[in-house]
């Protein structure tokens, strides 16, 4: 259940949510001392776009050990950029804002293609790499769960 909230949070970040409500979504209320306070209207509930219960390679989703931290990263890559071979020991969800990404999983020997609006639920503990296949820059938002102070990316050893 927690991962659904995290994926939704990542998607909201990826969609460009601001820290403050848009103009017209604030209601001014007088507090007991007469000062004005701003109260944000609740965010509209959107329809579920897709539900995930496994990684792209078919692994069941599971939470990392208790006491995990949430890591959110936004990255931009140019056409033909390669994301070097690596693996993630903990869950990682990637929302593609713009561009196209091909992920090659070296364990399953499969390629996965993602485009704007797609979510990649990355494989756990499986070596993989990425390639930007669109002429426009790839912009993605990654949401990761890892034990506090731990990293969630291990680079492939040199060949």
Rosetta blueprint (number, residue, H / E / L):
1 X L
2 X H
3 X H
4 X H
5 X H
6 X H
7 X H
8 X H
9 X H
10 X H
11 X H
12 X H
13 X H
14 X H
15 X L
16 X L
17 X L
18 X L
19 X L
20 X L
21 X L
22 X L
23 X L
24 X L
25 X L
26 X E
27 X E
28 X E
29 X E
30 X E
31 X L
32 X L
33 X L
34 X L
35 X L
36 X E
37 X E
38 X E
39 X E
40 X E
41 X L
42 X L
43 X L
44 X L
45 X L
46 X L
47 X L
48 X L
49 X L
50 X L
51 X L
52 X L
53 X L
54 X E
55 X L
56 X L
57 X L
58 X L
59 X L
60 X E
61 X L
62 X L
63 X L
64 X L
65 X L
66 X L
67 X L
68 X E
69 X E
70 X E
71 X E
72 X E
73 X E
74 X E
75 X E
76 X E
77 X E
78 X L
79 X L
80 X L
81 X L
82 X E
83 X E
84 X E
85 X E
86 X E
87 X E
88 X L
89 X L
90 X L
91 X L
92 X E
93 X E
94 X E
95 X E
96 X E
97 X E
98 X E
99 X L
100 X L
101 X E
102 X E
103 X E
104 X E
105 X E
106 X L
107 X L
108 X L
109 X L
110 X E
111 X E
112 X E
113 X E
114 X E
115 X L
116 X L
117 X L
118 X L
119 X E
120 X E
121 X E
122 X L
123 X L
124 X L
125 X L
126 X L
127 X L
128 X E
129 X E
130 X E
131 X E
132 X E
133 X L
134 X L
135 X L
136 X L
137 X L
138 X E
139 X E
140 X E
141 X E
142 X E
143 X E
144 X E
145 X E
146 X E
147 X E
148 X L
149 X L
150 X L
151 X L
152 X L
153 X L
154 X E
155 X E
156 X L
157 X L
158 X L
159 X L
